[in-house]
Amino acid sequence: MVLTPQQIGKSVRYTRKKMGVTQKDLALTSGTGLRFVIDLEKGKPTCQIGKVLIVLQTLGIVLALQAPGGLKE
């Protein structure tokens, strides 16, 4: 399944609201800025992947990656 930045943003926003957390609180808890959380929830495609992963982890959202053909060492 291919996820777009917009779909990831919607998932973040949905989960945050379901948990009753404000954007400001999420930013503080995940160590990012409020502007970053706002941009992420809007699906901005240029958000830094490292920060996105931190926010997903903070919210308990699991992101699974699957390499085509499996990982070769």
N, C-alpha and C positions, 0 to 999 in steps of 0.2 A: 504494500500500500504506500503510495507516494503522498506525503503530507505537504501542503503549501504553508508558507509563513502565516497566511490568514487563518488556516485551520488550527495551527499551533496556538496562535493568539486567542482564538475563540475558546480553545480548551483551557488555556491559562485563565482567561476571564471567568469562564463558567466555574472552574474549580475554586478559584479565589472567592467568588461570590457565594458559592455553596458552603464554603468554610467560614463565611462571615468576616473575611479579612479585607481591609481597605488596600488600595494600591500603595498608599504611603507605608502601611505596616508591612506589606510584602516586600517593598523596596528595602526597608530597614532590616527585616529578617534575613533577606537573601544577600545583603551587602551590595545592592545595586542602587541606582538612583530612581527617583520617581519618574523622571522623563523616560528612562529605559523601560520601565514597566508599562507605561502608557503606550510607547512605540511598539513594544512586543505584543500587547493586546490588540493593537490596530493592525498587526500583521506586517509591520515594516520589514522588508526582506534584507535589510542591511544590519540587523541586530547582531551583535557579537555572539557567536555560537557558545563560547565558554560561559557567558553570562546567562544565556538562554538555558543551558543545562543546569546551572545553579538554581535558577528560578523553578524549573521543572522539578528538581530534586526537593527544593523547599516545600513545594506543594504536594509532593508524593506522586507526581505524574511520571510514569515509566515510559521511556522512549526506547524502542527496540530497533536495532540496526541489523540488516541482513545483507551480507555481501553476496553478490551473484556468484554461484558456484562454490560457495564456502571460502573460508580463509585458508590460505596456503602459507606454510612456513618455509 
